Amino acid sequence: MRPAGALDGVTVLDLSRVLAGPFCTMILGDLGARVIKVEVPGTGDDSRTFPPFVKSKSAYFMNMNRNKKGITLNLKGKGKGIFLELVKKADILIENYRPGTMEKLGLGWDVLHAVNPRLVYGAISGFGHTGPYSSRAGYDILGQAMSGLMSVTGWPDGEPTRTGGPVSDTMAGLSATIGVLAALHYRDQTGIGQKVDIALVDTLIASLQIINQIYLVAGRLPERIGNRYESTYPYDTFPTKDGESVVIGVANDKFWVLLCGLMGREDLIKHPDMEKNRDRVKNHAVIKPIVAEWTQTKDSGELIDMLLEKGVPAAPIYSIEQVSRDPHIAGAREMFVEVEEPEVGAVKVTNSHIKMSETKPGFRFSSPSLGQHNLEIYGEILGFTKEKLDELSSDGVI
């Protein structure tokens, strides 16, 4: 019998909440892992209270916690021993507490590794588990600020700007996913688990790539430059006749020749200030108004069609509404799917971005209500009876 997903048979204990950790475990769940979301009795994940809501149920929580079984457990007192029994049965554990929290609970990496030497432990935090900033709280905007990303985002005469999406959290979630799966492969070869330490700041620093190299190698401090790119030009936004803007991505000399032909400006192809990419980057301020003068003679749709037909990379700047209705993105690539949520009905969610030919990732079942799977998980994994669970519940353990 074929596995239902690529990670079928992998058990994940998910202690994380809100975004970075749940995004990681959402991906693991989409890929077929059995993800057991462990929440505090009575309150649960903070994101259960985050808008937008559908019939009083958080769509934020629904999307991020699909494909997970939900249990409740107080990690203090009696709950600690129960948790360690669950750890013995797990392949991966994900948490995004502030560093030191698990140690205070007596559940740090050393303890868990001793209980289950095969366990892969994924820890996500703002600044990592080592270094002088490790005890600081970590949030998306802090990662964007201290990675340098905000310093190069926005316009030259504007203030440092946060990107529209929570890129620190999602990048950290992706990085944790990559790390724990690599560690799982190593574990399967050696029998030895390991700790994967992911920091929001580190992940964004790694993502900046050329921005870092400009300073590290050339000694120039990168600044805010709007929508243009540091290493190629014209690679920017340009205004159109209908008041919109489009993106044109002339990433090499071949595309420059094609663009000049479309503009009827063949005289620029061999211009000494524009012939080679490095020349165009240097003289971007001269080139932009030349290209913009031409783009403003066309409506955005007409312009994009002309550019794409000629082979010049170009794109409209979509609103989220346009993204959700695009026939390629929403249709062929199935990036938004309608699912059934208990007590809510049909809800659209963002689908998995990972496409696989044999084991299709995606929505398998809805997000859990608080403690929904206590009987199923505790009964299946630890052999607890309903009477035992009722006792633990009355004691405030689950």
C-alpha positions, 0 to 999 in steps of 0.5 A: 500500500502506497503512503498517503504522503511523503512523510507518512509514518513520521510523528511530529509533536508541535508545541509551537504557537502563532506563526513561525512554528505552526507554519513549519508544522503545517508544511510537515502536515501537508506533506503527510506527517502525523502532527500532534498540536499540544496546547495549554488547557483552557486557552490554547494557541493565542492565534485562536483569537486572531482575526479575521473570523468566520462565525467566531472561528479564527481563519488565521488559526484554521489555515495555519493548523490544518492537518493537525491533531489537537491535544491539551496538556499542562507541561508542569506537574503530572503533565511533564511525565505524560509529555516525556512518554509522548516524546518517546514516540515522536520523530520530530518536536517543534517549539518556538518558545523564548530560549530557556523556557523548555529548560525551566520546565525541565524539558530542554534538549539534553533531557529530551535527547536522553529520553529519545536519542532519535528525536529531532528537536526543532527550536525557532526563536528570534535570535537563536539559542546561543549568543548575547541576544538569545534571551530576547523575545522574537517577533517578525518586525524585530527580525526584519529590523535587525537583519538589515532588511528594513534598511533597504526596503522603501524609497530613498527619501522614506523611512525604513519599511517593513515588508507587507508579509510576515517574512521573518516568521515564514522564512524561519518556518521554512528554514526549520522545515528544511533543517528538521527534514535534513536532521531526520535523514541523518537520524535515519542513517545513524540513529542519532537525533539532533537539535536544529536551532533557527533564528528569525534574524539569521534566516532573513540575513541569509535571504538578503544575499547580494545585499550583504555582499555589496557591503562585505565585498565592495564596502558600499552600504546598501540603501533604500532604492525603491523597486529597482534591483542592485545588480541589473537594470532596467529591473523595476516598476514603470507607469502606464497610460491607465495609471497602473504600474507594471514590472519589467525585468530586463535581467540580461543584455539579450532582454535589453536588445528586445526591449529597445526593439519594442520601444523603437530605440535601437539606437540605445542597444550599442550606446556606451552607457547602456550596452552592457548590464553593468553600464545600465546599473550605473546609469539607471537614473538616465534609463528609467525616464526613457523606458517610462516615457514609452510605457506611459503610452500603453495601457498596462494589459496591452504593455504586458502582452507586448513584452511577453510576446516578445520574450521580455519578462514582465508582470502586473502588480496584483492585489490579493483579490487578483492573485486569488482569481488568476487562472494560473495561480488559483486555477492551474497551480491550485494555490487557493482551495475551498475546504469544509470547516466544522461549525463554519462550512466552506472556507477558502484557504491558502494551499500548499506551495509544494507540488509533488508528482507522487505524493500530493501535499495539501489539505487533508483535514481541518484544524482541531478544536481545543483538545479535540483529539485527546481521546484519540491520541492519548488512547492510541499512543499511551493507552489512556482510557476515557476514565483516565482522561476524565481524571486528568482533565479534572486535575487540570493536566489536560 
